[in-house]
Amino acid sequence: MTTVYLNGEFMPIEDAKVPVMDRGFLFGDGIYEVIPVYSRQPFRLREHLRRMQANLDAIRLPNPHDETQWTILIGKIIAATMFEDQSVYVQITRGVDSRRSHAFPKQPKPTVFLMTEHLTVPSQQQRAQGITAISAIDNRWLRCDIKSISLLANVLLRQLAVDTGSIETVLFRDGILTEGAASNIFAIKDGVLLAPKKSHLMLPGITYDVILELAATHGLARQLRDVSETEVRNVDELWMTSSTKEVLPIVSLDGRPVGGGKPGPAYTAMYGWYQVFKQAVMRNE
Ligand code: PDD
């Protein structure tokens, strides 16, 4: 039985029902978080909660809980499942209204939903051989920094990859790399880590920050700047990063090999650093 949390109560997933007048259902008016959990300990929880606060501020929705309450709630949903490694999903919408009106309800009562799933990590084969990606024009709105539940554009873009047997869609806006349909993108060229600077055109990934911190710790040169499509097509390595995938090498883009067409040495080093860092965090070092 899967236990979820909805508006103050823990219940079997089959019993969790949201009214059709919920603004999340009608307008996609809400935000979400995905928090990885290793050995039952949430990874980078404070950072996820801070981003959630920033998202709530961005959509002008008061946070229904403080950090301590969120920590307790997330601890309880983790305890309610048998999995050691999980991904906790948190969704907050602007709640139920009496009529369908774009304008905010006068006193919104947010809908709060939490569930947790087994963390499906990339396979050994994907890690050893890398994954393939395609590219597309980033046709999303101009507030991609908000982790909005309105994911239609991301869904359509990711499906393009699935339709061609690929894992991710790498996005370019006006010839400049933004991110993936559900990940951030990094590149390696001549030993230097390249990534777009945070802006309204991409999600400020929690994993993105971890990668940059690890690069700094281990002396990997890095440049945060516009990376053109032409550059991306000539890099030595390309990686996707996210809370559920950690860091994964993209070895083919639009059917053409990236660098040597196999996971590169910088990826191998970064993946190793990531695992060591994760273990240390989990031991509270
Ligand atoms: N997606 N960019 C987009 C568009 C994303 O959807 C995600 C993550 C990221 C990476 O962010 P983070 O490192 O904080 O996970 C970047 C999540 C996992 C999802 O929607 O399931």
Residues whose N, C-alpha, C, O or C-beta is under 5 A from the ligand:
A	BS01	PDD	V34 E179 G180 A181 A182 S183 N184 L203 P204 G205 I206 T207 Y208 T241 S242 S243 T244
